[in-house]
């Protein structure tokens, strides 16, 4: 999964509204990602991508940018 695909996915699911030019290393939390959106993200990622995200995956480092989120989903998918 690419960081650009993560941006599209987050927008499509309505978890956060990001501009089309949002940088892949941009801070999702500064852009409005909150704890409720993170919980929605986990549920939708598990359903859509067939990954299991545990509490150990729910770190700011893993969730803070489209780039880090794409890496996490890709890692869990393999």
Secondary structure by P-SEA (a helix, b strand, c coil): ccaaaaaaaaaaacccccccccccccccccccccaaaaaaaaaaaaaacccccccccccccccccaaaaaaaaaaaac
